Amino acid sequence: MAGPGDSAARAFDSFGGTLLQALGGGSGNTVFSPVSVAAALLMALLGARGSTADQLAAALRLASPAAAGDGLRLLGAGPGEQSPAAPGAPAAPGDELTFRDPYTIWVQAGLPVRPEFSRTLTGLGAAVRDADFSRAPGQARQEINELIGKQTAGKIPNVLGPGSVTAATRLVLASAVYLKAAWEHPFPARATAGGQFYPDPGRTLTVPLMHLTARMRYLRADGYQAVVLPYRGRRLAMTVILPDGQPGQFGPCQDRIAAAGLAGLVAGAQPQRVRLALPRFRQQAGYDLVPVLRGLGVTDAFGGQADFGAITEAERLRLGVVAHSAFIDVDEHGTEAAAATTAVAVAAAMTGGEVTVLTVDRPFLFAITDTGTGLPLFLGRVTEPPPE
């Protein structure tokens, strides 16, 4: 029987697909962490009431606002239901996996926060800190950026830009994610060579293509191919989705991910020997999520009608900034990735013998997922890898 964690995992899978559509449309390199965005919004949801809560829950694809606690508990568990009590520790001996996803809430010093809000978040592993936004907003922003930079191994040093924290700021909800994982089947470095990549019709690049022949889950479906590359220990995996047709035609695949989630797109993948050629890639991105969330129906949270009374009744709060930054580096050995999301509240998201050849020589989608729950930790699109 499916439990609340299963429902939340499906919700966040769908939410990630919706964000993939919304962030940059169908063109350009993209990387983001659905679980980081979801965690920051879930913390806000725990403090929201009325239509503000209903809109946040709907955007997150949750059945109701009451599911926020189960959702945040699932996100905090880590790969393979790992306890969040030891952030940064390897998930299991020999995995060569580092994963951490700390949550931190900064509250204006002296602001009376409702005890049940603080108690719920600390019970879910969040750290609560004081900050003096009123008198020293610049110093507070620097301290928040420094802590998130440390939590993400220096990959996300400035998630909050100038002007994002002001004297009117009363609360900052932050979710950071960092992972470093080795491939189950490393790509031999000696096999990497320059190869052709077609970013769009009529244009060709020479990029470093990694080569590997191994037994992996593979799917040939209507309109795309997909291959699942496990990380050591198989708690996480990267899925690469290569659309058919002209380079850069992501629309149908992105539509399917938004409609059925990534799990629905690769459900039929079967183990077989695959000869894979995949570009090395490294990219980073930053987003203002306020327009995206408004497009998903979250409107009350940003206006005068916002109701975050479950956080405090001393002042009326609304969300002023929701910022997200992400980084990923994929090479022959494995993957390093990081992301952070901040929500700033101010006063007033099998066969045998045969070999399948898959050459990823045109724009593709990728996802890093928790194989136990199906949670999408990172999603993205590569339209133009770095040249050789």
Helices and strands as residue ranges (DSSP letters): H 4-22, E 30-32, H 34-46, H 50-59, G 65-67, H 68-77, G 79-81, E 97-100, E 103-108, H 115-123, E 127-131, H 137-151, E 169-182, G 189-191, E 193-200, E 203-221, E 224-230, E 236-243, H 251-265, E 270-279, E 281-288, H 290-295, G 300-302, E 317-330, E 334-347, E 355-359, E 364-370, E 376-382
